[in-house]
Amino acid sequence: MNPEQEVVLGYLDETENVLECDDDFPSFAAGLPVFLHDESSFNEIKCTVCKNTMKFLLQIYAPLSFPHAFHRALYVFMCLTCTRNPQGIRVFRMQSKQLPQQLKPSKNQDYLISKQPPFAISTETISIKENNEKLKQIQLSDDEDNQQIQQIQYNKEEFDELQDFEKEAKDNVDKSFLIYQHFVMEYYNHILRYCFHPKTTPMWFSDKKQVTPNETCKI
């Protein structure tokens, strides 16, 4: 791989056993880490801020062509208590001339971030040009989605169902909730959207307890 001309993309894949991989050493997310070194040779991985045991996020097999690092793995751990602190994420590197005789997950159950099975990480090497094209496509798709969301917010009268909702609404009916309910039913896969348009107004889920921000978000 030429780092000046190529990038490596990683994808999560469902698998029955992350230890059964094509590489010499597994790459996966969630579950329990598989260390290159004997776990008894180093201390439990804890957050440097709150001192709690950190959760295992993922590990990547990244070997080098050097004798001392012929086998190398990167481990990412995070602290669920200090998610807003930069020190809440720690990355460790382990390297060795040879693989351990037996690949086995850590016995430390405190490293588990969830009970779901781990996901294998498969990789694809593509050119930087191709990667940039993919990023442009994602950006264009995002922009189109933003435009659709804005149109829904600004042109609610175009929805016949919404007009029916508003006609049937009485003084004791929460009109904002009816609009919100219609939106959720129409776009059931819509989870969360940030809109940076300066004239965007929130789509409230209720007529009551609406927050009025003191200033525009600077993000």
MARMARFI-163169 format. One record per atom (N, C-alpha, C): atom name; x, z negated, y. Coordinates in Angstrom, 2 decimals. Example, Ala and Ser with C-alpha at 12.3 -4.5 7.8 and 13.67 -1.06 7.14 Angstrom:
# residues 2
> site c1 c3 c2
> N 13.19 -7.80 -5.69
> CA 12.30 -7.80 -4.50
> C 13.20 -7.80 -3.30
> N 12.85 -7.08 -2.25
> CA 13.67 -7.14 -1.06
> C 12.90 -7.87 0.03
***
This chain:
# residues 219
> site c1 c3 c2
> N 0.83 0.00 -1.19
> CA 0.00 0.00 0.00
> C 0.87 0.00 1.25
> N 0.50 0.83 2.22
> CA 1.19 0.89 3.51
> C 0.37 0.12 4.53
> N 0.80 -1.09 4.95
> CA -0.01 -1.91 5.87
> C -0.24 -1.27 7.23
> N 0.57 -0.26 7.58
> CA 0.40 0.41 8.86
> C -0.65 1.52 8.79
> N -1.00 1.94 7.59
> CA -1.94 3.04 7.44
> C -3.15 2.70 6.58
> N -3.10 1.58 5.86
> CA -4.18 1.25 4.94
> C -4.63 -0.21 5.11
> N -5.88 -0.47 4.72
> CA -6.40 -1.83 4.70
> C -7.06 -2.06 3.34
> N -7.18 -3.31 2.96
> CA -7.81 -3.67 1.69
> C -9.13 -4.38 1.99
> N -10.22 -3.86 1.45
> CA -11.53 -4.47 1.60
> C -11.87 -5.24 0.35
> N -12.51 -6.40 0.51
> CA -12.92 -7.21 -0.63
> C -14.44 -7.27 -0.74
> N -14.95 -7.22 -1.98
> CA -16.39 -7.27 -2.22
> C -16.69 -8.33 -3.26
> N -17.81 -9.05 -3.07
> CA -18.22 -10.05 -4.04
> C -19.04 -9.40 -5.14
> N -18.70 -9.71 -6.39
> CA -19.40 -9.17 -7.54
> C -19.83 -10.30 -8.47
> N -21.04 -10.21 -8.99
> CA -21.49 -11.18 -9.97
> C -20.73 -10.97 -11.28
> N -20.38 -12.05 -11.92
> CA -19.63 -11.95 -13.18
> C -19.92 -13.17 -14.02
> N -19.79 -13.03 -15.32
> CA -20.02 -14.15 -16.23
> C -18.81 -15.07 -16.30
> N -17.62 -14.51 -16.11
> CA -16.41 -15.31 -16.22
> C -15.35 -14.74 -15.27
> N -15.03 -15.47 -14.21
> CA -14.07 -14.97 -13.22
> C -12.65 -14.91 -13.78
> N -12.40 -15.63 -14.87
> CA -11.06 -15.61 -15.47
> C -10.79 -14.32 -16.23
> N -11.85 -13.61 -16.58
> CA -11.69 -12.32 -17.25
> C -11.64 -11.22 -16.19
> N -10.46 -11.02 -15.62
> CA -10.31 -10.08 -14.51
> C -9.26 -9.02 -14.86
> N -9.27 -7.95 -14.07
> CA -8.31 -6.87 -14.31
> C -6.90 -7.24 -13.87
> N -6.81 -8.09 -12.85
> CA -5.50 -8.51 -12.35
> C -4.90 -9.59 -13.26
> N -3.63 -9.89 -13.01
> CA -2.97 -10.95 -13.77
> C -3.54 -12.32 -13.46
> N -4.11 -12.45 -12.25
> CA -4.61 -13.75 -11.80
> C -5.92 -13.50 -11.05
> N -6.91 -14.39 -11.20
> CA -8.24 -14.10 -10.65
> C -8.35 -14.26 -9.14
> N -9.22 -13.45 -8.53
> CA -9.65 -13.59 -7.14
> C -11.15 -13.80 -7.15
> N -11.62 -14.89 -6.54
> CA -13.06 -15.16 -6.58
> C -13.45 -16.13 -5.48
> N -14.76 -16.26 -5.27
> CA -15.31 -17.16 -4.26
> C -16.25 -18.16 -4.93
> N -16.28 -19.38 -4.40
> CA -17.10 -20.48 -4.92
> C -16.56 -20.94 -6.28
> N -17.23 -21.92 -6.85
> CA -16.73 -22.48 -8.10
> C -15.56 -23.43 -7.86
> N -14.70 -23.56 -8.85
> CA -13.52 -24.43 -8.76
> C -12.25 -23.58 -8.76
> N -11.27 -23.94 -7.94
> CA -10.04 -23.13 -7.85
> C -9.23 -23.14 -9.14
> N -8.50 -22.06 -9.35
> CA -7.54 -21.97 -10.45
> C -6.16 -21.92 -9.81
> N -5.41 -23.00 -9.93
> CA -4.14 -23.10 -9.23
> C -3.00 -22.48 -10.03
> N -2.05 -21.92 -9.29
> CA -0.84 -21.38 -9.92
> C 0.08 -22.48 -10.42
> N 0.05 -23.63 -9.73
> CA 0.90 -24.75 -10.11
> C 0.06 -25.85 -10.76
> N 0.70 -26.71 -11.48
> CA 0.04 -27.85 -12.10
> C -0.58 -28.71 -11.01
> N -1.87 -29.00 -11.16
> CA -2.59 -29.75 -10.12
> C -2.03 -31.15 -9.91
> N -1.39 -31.69 -10.91
> CA -0.83 -33.04 -10.78
> C 0.42 -33.07 -9.90
> N 0.92 -31.89 -9.52
> CA 2.15 -31.83 -8.71
> C 1.88 -31.90 -7.21
> N 0.62 -31.93 -6.81
> CA 0.32 -32.04 -5.36
> C -0.92 -32.90 -5.17
> N -1.08 -33.37 -3.94
> CA -2.19 -34.27 -3.62
> C -3.52 -33.52 -3.50
> N -4.60 -34.28 -3.61
> CA -5.93 -33.71 -3.40
> C -6.01 -33.12 -1.99
> N -6.68 -31.98 -1.86
> CA -6.75 -31.29 -0.57
> C -7.85 -31.92 0.28
> N -7.45 -32.53 1.38
> CA -8.40 -33.24 2.24
> C -8.33 -32.69 3.67
> N -9.41 -32.94 4.40
> CA -9.49 -32.52 5.81
> C -8.53 -33.38 6.63
> N -7.80 -32.77 7.51
> CA -6.85 -33.51 8.35
> C -7.55 -34.26 9.48
> N -8.84 -33.97 9.68
> CA -9.59 -34.62 10.76
> C -10.34 -35.85 10.24
> N -11.25 -35.64 9.27
> CA -12.09 -36.74 8.78
> C -11.58 -37.35 7.47
> N -10.58 -36.72 6.86
> CA -9.96 -37.19 5.62
> C -10.87 -37.05 4.38
> N -11.98 -36.34 4.51
> CA -12.83 -36.09 3.34
> C -12.23 -34.98 2.48
> N -12.59 -34.98 1.20
> CA -12.15 -33.90 0.32
> C -12.76 -32.58 0.78
> N -11.94 -31.54 0.88
> CA -12.43 -30.25 1.35
> C -13.09 -29.47 0.21
> N -13.93 -28.50 0.59
> CA -14.62 -27.67 -0.38
> C -13.87 -26.35 -0.56
> N -13.80 -25.90 -1.81
> CA -13.13 -24.65 -2.11
> C -14.04 -23.48 -1.75
> N -13.51 -22.56 -0.94
> CA -14.28 -21.40 -0.50
> C -13.93 -20.16 -1.32
> N -12.63 -19.83 -1.39
> CA -12.23 -18.65 -2.18
> C -10.73 -18.66 -2.42
> N -10.31 -17.83 -3.37
> CA -8.88 -17.62 -3.62
> C -8.64 -16.13 -3.82
> N -7.49 -15.66 -3.34
> CA -7.12 -14.25 -3.40
> C -5.76 -14.13 -4.08
> N -5.68 -13.28 -5.08
> CA -4.40 -13.00 -5.72
> C -3.67 -11.95 -4.88
> N -2.50 -12.33 -4.36
> CA -1.75 -11.45 -3.45
> C -0.28 -11.45 -3.82
> N 0.09 -10.82 -4.94
> CA 1.48 -10.84 -5.41
> C 2.41 -10.04 -4.50
> N 3.67 -10.42 -4.52
> CA 4.70 -9.72 -3.76
> C 5.77 -9.20 -4.73
> N 6.56 -8.29 -4.23
> CA 7.61 -7.71 -5.08
> C 8.93 -8.47 -4.96
> N 8.84 -9.79 -4.75
> CA 10.02 -10.63 -4.68
> C 10.05 -11.55 -5.91
> N 11.22 -11.79 -6.48
> CA 11.30 -12.62 -7.69
> C 10.66 -14.00 -7.52
> N 10.86 -14.63 -6.36
> CA 10.35 -15.99 -6.18
> C 8.83 -16.01 -5.91
> N 8.26 -14.86 -5.57
> CA 6.82 -14.80 -5.27
> C 6.17 -13.63 -6.00
> N 6.65 -13.39 -7.22
> CA 6.10 -12.26 -7.98
> C 4.61 -12.48 -8.23
> N 4.24 -13.75 -8.43
> CA 2.82 -14.12 -8.50
> C 2.52 -15.03 -7.31
> N 1.53 -14.64 -6.53
> CA 1.20 -15.40 -5.33
> C -0.31 -15.41 -5.15
> N -0.85 -16.57 -4.73
> CA -2.29 -16.70 -4.49
> C -2.52 -17.45 -3.19
> N -3.56 -17.04 -2.47
> CA -3.97 -17.69 -1.23
> C -5.28 -18.42 -1.48
> N -5.37 -19.67 -1.03
> CA -6.54 -20.51 -1.25
> C -7.14 -20.93 0.09
> N -8.44 -20.78 0.23
> CA -9.13 -21.16 1.47
> C -10.07 -22.32 1.17
> N -9.89 -23.42 1.91
> CA -10.74 -24.60 1.78
> C -11.39 -24.89 3.13
> N -12.58 -25.47 3.09
> CA -13.26 -25.82 4.34
> C -13.89 -27.19 4.23
> N -14.01 -27.85 5.38
> CA -14.65 -29.16 5.45
> C -16.06 -28.98 5.98
> N -17.06 -29.40 5.24
> CA -18.46 -29.24 5.65
> C -18.82 -30.19 6.78
> N -18.01 -31.23 7.00
> CA -18.27 -32.17 8.08
> C -17.71 -31.67 9.41
> N -16.59 -30.96 9.35
> CA -15.89 -30.54 10.57
> C -15.96 -29.02 10.75
> N -17.14 -28.45 10.58
> CA -17.28 -26.99 10.64
> C -16.99 -26.43 12.03
> N -17.16 -27.23 13.07
> CA -16.94 -26.75 14.43
> C -15.51 -27.01 14.92
> N -14.72 -27.60 14.07
> CA -13.33 -27.89 14.43
> C -12.43 -26.85 13.75
> N -11.52 -26.22 14.51
> CA -10.62 -25.23 13.89
> C -9.84 -25.79 12.71
> N -9.59 -27.10 12.72
> CA -8.85 -27.71 11.62
> C -9.74 -27.96 10.40
> N -11.02 -27.58 10.51
> CA -11.94 -27.76 9.40
> C -11.74 -26.72 8.31
> N -10.89 -25.74 8.56
> CA -10.54 -24.73 7.55
> C -9.03 -24.76 7.31
> N -8.63 -24.79 6.06
> CA -7.20 -24.80 5.72
> C -6.92 -23.72 4.68
> N -5.80 -23.05 4.85
> CA -5.38 -21.99 3.93
> C -4.04 -22.39 3.32
> N -3.97 -22.30 2.01
> CA -2.75 -22.67 1.29
> C -2.23 -21.48 0.50
> N -0.92 -21.45 0.34
> CA -0.28 -20.40 -0.44
> C 0.47 -21.03 -1.60
> N 0.29 -20.45 -2.77
> CA 1.08 -20.86 -3.94
> C 1.74 -19.62 -4.51
> N 3.00 -19.76 -4.87
> CA 3.73 -18.62 -5.45
> C 4.64 -19.10 -6.57
> N 4.87 -18.20 -7.50
> CA 5.63 -18.59 -8.69
> C 6.25 -17.35 -9.33
> N 7.31 -17.58 -10.07
> CA 7.96 -16.48 -10.80
> C 7.12 -16.05 -12.00
> N 6.36 -16.99 -12.54
> CA 5.58 -16.67 -13.72
> C 4.21 -17.34 -13.65
> N 3.27 -16.83 -14.41
> CA 1.93 -17.38 -14.45
> C 1.90 -18.63 -15.33
> N 0.93 -19.52 -15.09
> CA 0.79 -20.67 -16.00
> C 0.40 -20.19 -17.40
> N 0.75 -20.98 -18.40
> CA 0.48 -20.58 -19.78
> C -1.02 -20.43 -20.04
> N -1.81 -21.22 -19.37
> CA -3.26 -21.15 -19.56
> C -3.96 -21.23 -18.21
> N -4.87 -20.29 -17.97
> CA -5.64 -20.30 -16.72
> C -6.86 -21.19 -16.90
> N -6.97 -22.22 -16.09
> CA -8.12 -23.12 -16.20
> C -8.48 -23.66 -14.81
> N -9.78 -23.81 -14.56
> CA -10.23 -24.31 -13.26
> C -9.81 -25.75 -13.02
> N -9.80 -26.13 -11.76
> CA -9.50 -27.51 -11.39
> C -10.53 -28.46 -12.01
> N -10.10 -29.68 -12.29
> CA -11.02 -30.69 -12.82
> C -11.71 -31.47 -11.70
> N -11.30 -31.21 -10.47
> CA -11.84 -31.97 -9.34
> C -13.20 -31.39 -8.92
> N -14.27 -32.03 -9.33
> CA -15.62 -31.55 -9.01
> C -15.95 -31.67 -7.53
> N -15.18 -32.47 -6.80
> CA -15.43 -32.63 -5.36
> C -15.10 -31.36 -4.59
> N -14.36 -30.44 -5.21
> CA -14.03 -29.18 -4.54
> C -15.22 -28.21 -4.52
> N -16.25 -28.46 -5.33
> CA -17.38 -27.54 -5.43
> C -18.15 -27.47 -4.12
> N -18.36 -26.27 -3.63
> CA -19.14 -26.09 -2.41
> C -20.61 -25.90 -2.72
> N -20.92 -25.44 -3.93
> CA -22.31 -25.29 -4.38
> C -22.33 -25.24 -5.90
> N -23.52 -25.31 -6.46
> CA -23.67 -25.30 -7.92
> C -23.80 -23.89 -8.47
> N -23.87 -22.89 -7.60
> CA -24.03 -21.52 -8.10
> C -22.73 -21.03 -8.73
> N -22.84 -20.11 -9.68
> CA -21.64 -19.58 -10.35
> C -20.74 -18.86 -9.35
> N -19.44 -18.84 -9.60
> CA -18.52 -18.14 -8.70
> C -18.72 -16.63 -8.74
> N -18.30 -15.97 -7.67
> CA -18.36 -14.51 -7.57
> C -16.94 -13.94 -7.64
> N -16.76 -12.94 -8.47
> CA -15.47 -12.26 -8.52
> C -15.29 -11.44 -7.26
> N -14.05 -11.27 -6.82
> CA -13.74 -10.46 -5.65
> C -13.03 -9.19 -6.10
> N -13.69 -8.07 -5.94
> CA -13.06 -6.78 -6.24
> C -12.56 -6.16 -4.94
> N -11.53 -5.36 -5.01
> CA -10.90 -4.82 -3.80
> C -10.89 -3.30 -3.81
> N -10.82 -2.76 -2.63
> CA -10.74 -1.31 -2.43
> C -9.76 -1.04 -1.29
> N -8.81 -0.17 -1.53
> CA -7.83 0.20 -0.50
> C -8.27 1.50 0.16
> N -8.43 1.46 1.48
> CA -8.83 2.65 2.22
> C -7.92 2.82 3.43
> N -7.95 3.99 4.03
> CA -7.12 4.24 5.21
> C -7.70 3.52 6.42
> N -6.87 3.25 7.39
> CA -7.33 2.59 8.61
> C -8.36 3.47 9.32
> N -8.17 4.78 9.27
> CA -9.12 5.69 9.91
> C -10.49 5.57 9.25
> N -10.51 5.54 7.92
> CA -11.79 5.41 7.21
> C -12.44 4.07 7.49
> N -11.63 3.03 7.58
> CA -12.15 1.70 7.90
> C -12.79 1.68 9.28
> N -12.13 2.31 10.25
> CA -12.68 2.35 11.60
> C -14.00 3.10 11.65
> N -14.12 4.16 10.83
> CA -15.37 4.91 10.77
> C -16.49 4.04 10.22
> N -16.17 3.23 9.20
> CA -17.17 2.34 8.63
> C -17.62 1.31 9.66
> N -16.67 0.79 10.43
> CA -17.02 -0.19 11.46
> C -17.92 0.43 12.52
> N -17.65 1.71 12.87
> CA -18.50 2.39 13.85
> C -19.92 2.54 13.31
> N -20.05 2.88 12.03
> CA -21.38 3.03 11.43
> C -22.14 1.72 11.45
> N -21.43 0.63 11.14
> CA -22.07 -0.68 11.18
> C -22.52 -1.01 12.60
> N -21.66 -0.70 13.59
> CA -21.99 -0.97 14.98
> C -23.20 -0.16 15.42
> N -23.24 1.12 15.02
> CA -24.38 1.98 15.38
> C -25.67 1.44 14.76
> N -25.58 1.04 13.50
> CA -26.75 0.49 12.83
> C -27.23 -0.77 13.52
> N -26.28 -1.62 13.94
> CA -26.62 -2.85 14.65
> C -27.30 -2.54 15.97
> N -26.76 -1.54 16.70
> CA -27.34 -1.17 17.99
> C -28.76 -0.67 17.82
> N -29.02 0.13 16.77
> CA -30.36 0.63 16.52
> C -31.32 -0.52 16.21
> N -30.85 -1.48 15.42
> CA -31.69 -2.64 15.11
> C -32.01 -3.42 16.36
> N -31.01 -3.59 17.24
> CA -31.24 -4.31 18.49
> C -32.29 -3.61 19.35
> N -32.21 -2.28 19.40
> CA -33.18 -1.52 20.18
> C -34.58 -1.69 19.61
> N -34.71 -1.69 18.30
> CA -36.01 -1.87 17.67
> C -36.57 -3.26 17.97
> N -35.71 -4.27 17.89
> CA -36.16 -5.63 18.17
> C -36.60 -5.76 19.62
> N -35.84 -5.17 20.55
> CA -36.21 -5.22 21.96
> C -37.53 -4.51 22.19
> N -37.72 -3.39 21.54
> CA -38.95 -2.64 21.71
> C -40.15 -3.46 21.22
> N -39.95 -4.17 20.14
> CA -41.02 -5.02 19.62
> C -41.34 -6.12 20.62
> N -40.32 -6.67 21.25
> CA -40.55 -7.76 22.18
> C -41.19 -7.27 23.49
> N -40.79 -6.10 23.96
> CA -41.26 -5.62 25.24
> C -42.60 -4.87 25.16
> N -42.92 -4.29 23.99
> CA -44.10 -3.44 23.87
> C -45.06 -3.99 22.82
> N -45.38 -5.26 22.91
> CA -46.26 -5.88 21.93
> C -47.65 -5.25 21.92
> N -48.07 -4.68 23.08
> CA -49.41 -4.12 23.15
> C -49.57 -2.89 22.27
> N -48.44 -2.30 21.80
> CA -48.52 -1.12 20.96
> C -48.98 -1.46 19.55
> N -48.97 -2.71 19.19
> CA -49.39 -3.10 17.85
> C -50.87 -3.40 17.85
> N -51.63 -2.64 17.10
> CA -53.07 -2.86 17.02
> C -53.37 -4.26 16.48
> N -52.56 -4.68 15.49
> CA -52.80 -6.00 14.92
> C -52.62 -7.09 15.97
> N -51.61 -6.92 16.81
> CA -51.37 -7.92 17.84
> C -52.53 -7.97 18.83
> N -53.07 -6.80 19.17
> CA -54.20 -6.77 20.08
> C -55.39 -7.50 19.48
> N -55.58 -7.30 18.16
> CA -56.67 -8.01 17.49
> C -56.45 -9.51 17.51
> N -55.17 -9.90 17.28
> CA -54.85 -11.33 17.32
> C -55.20 -11.91 18.70
> N -54.79 -11.21 19.75
> CA -54.98 -11.73 21.10
> C -56.45 -11.76 21.49
> N -57.22 -10.78 21.02
> CA -58.65 -10.76 21.33
> C -59.37 -11.92 20.66
> N -58.94 -12.24 19.44
> CA -59.60 -13.30 18.70
> C -59.11 -14.69 19.11
> N -58.00 -14.72 19.85
> CA -57.43 -16.02 20.22
> C -58.33 -16.75 21.22
> N -58.49 -18.01 21.00
> CA -59.26 -18.85 21.92
> C -58.30 -19.80 22.63
> N -58.86 -20.64 23.49
> CA -58.00 -21.54 24.27
> C -57.21 -22.49 23.38
> N -57.77 -22.87 22.25
> CA -57.08 -23.82 21.38
> C -56.22 -23.15 20.33
> N -56.02 -21.83 20.44
> CA -55.19 -21.09 19.50
> C -53.83 -20.83 20.13
> N -52.78 -21.05 19.36
> CA -51.41 -20.84 19.84
> C -51.07 -19.36 19.77
> N -51.14 -18.65 20.91
> CA -50.94 -17.20 20.93
> C -49.51 -16.84 20.53
> N -48.54 -17.62 20.98
> CA -47.15 -17.32 20.64
> C -46.94 -17.38 19.13
> N -47.59 -18.34 18.49
> CA -47.45 -18.44 17.04
> C -48.07 -17.24 16.34
> N -49.20 -16.75 16.85
> CA -49.82 -15.57 16.25
> C -48.91 -14.36 16.35
> N -48.26 -14.21 17.49
> CA -47.32 -13.10 17.67
> C -46.13 -13.26 16.74
> N -45.63 -14.49 16.69
> CA -44.49 -14.77 15.81
> C -44.86 -14.53 14.34
> N -46.06 -14.97 13.96
> CA -46.53 -14.79 12.59
> C -46.63 -13.31 12.23
> N -47.14 -12.53 13.15
> CA -47.25 -11.09 12.92
> C -45.86 -10.47 12.75
> N -44.92 -10.89 13.59
> CA -43.57 -10.35 13.53
> C -42.92 -10.65 12.18
> N -43.08 -11.89 11.71
> CA -42.48 -12.29 10.43
> C -43.10 -11.53 9.28
> N -44.41 -11.30 9.35
> CA -45.08 -10.55 8.29
> C -44.65 -9.08 8.29
> N -44.45 -8.53 9.49
> CA -44.08 -7.12 9.60
> C -42.62 -6.90 9.23
> N -41.77 -7.87 9.59
> CA -40.32 -7.75 9.35
> C -39.88 -8.97 8.53
> N -40.31 -9.02 7.28
> CA -40.09 -10.19 6.44
> C -38.63 -10.44 6.13
> N -37.77 -9.39 6.22
> CA -36.35 -9.58 5.92
> C -35.54 -9.91 7.16
> N -36.20 -10.12 8.27
> CA -35.50 -10.46 9.51
> C -35.18 -11.95 9.49
> N -33.89 -12.27 9.50
> CA -33.48 -13.67 9.41
> C -33.07 -14.23 10.77
> N -32.11 -13.60 11.39
> CA -31.59 -14.12 12.65
> C -30.97 -12.98 13.43
> N -31.19 -12.98 14.71
> CA -30.67 -11.89 15.53
> C -30.23 -12.44 16.89
> N -29.02 -12.12 17.28
> CA -28.54 -12.42 18.61
> C -28.69 -11.17 19.47
> N -29.30 -11.30 20.61
> CA -29.47 -10.17 21.51
> C -28.80 -10.51 22.83
> N -27.85 -9.68 23.27
> CA -27.08 -9.97 24.47
> C -27.59 -9.20 25.69
> N -28.75 -8.55 25.56
> CA -29.30 -7.83 26.68
> C -29.67 -8.82 27.79
> N -29.24 -8.58 29.05
> CA -29.45 -9.57 30.11
> C -30.91 -9.86 30.42
> N -31.82 -8.92 30.09
> CA -33.24 -9.11 30.41
> C -34.06 -9.56 29.21
> N -33.38 -9.89 28.14
> CA -34.09 -10.30 26.94
> C -34.76 -11.67 27.14
> N -35.99 -11.78 26.68
> CA -36.69 -13.06 26.70
> C -36.92 -13.52 25.27
> N -36.93 -14.82 25.03
> CA -37.09 -15.31 23.66
> C -38.46 -14.95 23.09
> N -38.54 -14.78 21.78
> CA -39.83 -14.63 21.12
> C -40.19 -16.01 20.58
> N -40.95 -16.77 21.35
> CA -41.26 -18.15 21.00
> C -42.16 -18.19 19.77
> N -42.02 -19.24 18.97
> CA -42.88 -19.42 17.82
> C -44.06 -20.32 18.15
> N -44.09 -20.84 19.39
> CA -45.19 -21.71 19.78
> C -45.32 -21.71 21.30
> N -46.53 -21.96 21.79
> CA -46.75 -22.09 23.23
> C -46.23 -23.42 23.76
> N -45.99 -24.35 22.84
> CA -45.61 -25.70 23.24
> C -44.12 -25.94 23.02
> N -43.58 -26.87 23.77
> CA -42.21 -27.34 23.61
> C -41.19 -26.20 23.70
> N -41.36 -25.33 24.66
> CA -40.41 -24.25 24.86
> C -39.29 -24.75 25.77
> N -38.06 -24.42 25.39
> CA -36.89 -24.89 26.14
> C -36.54 -23.90 27.23
> N -36.28 -24.40 28.42
> CA -35.85 -23.55 29.53
> C -34.36 -23.80 29.76
> N -33.50 -22.86 29.42
> CA -32.05 -23.07 29.60
> C -31.69 -23.15 31.08
> N -30.69 -23.98 31.38
> CA -30.28 -24.15 32.77
> C -29.42 -22.98 33.26
> N -28.77 -22.30 32.36
> CA -27.91 -21.19 32.75
> C -27.81 -20.19 31.64
> N -27.36 -18.99 31.96
> CA -27.23 -17.91 30.98
> C -26.07 -18.21 30.04
> N -26.25 -17.92 28.78
> CA -25.18 -18.13 27.79
> C -24.00 -17.25 28.14
> N -22.80 -17.80 28.09
> CA -21.59 -17.07 28.46
> C -20.96 -16.36 27.28
> N -21.50 -16.56 26.07
> CA -20.89 -15.95 24.88
> C -21.07 -14.46 24.90
***
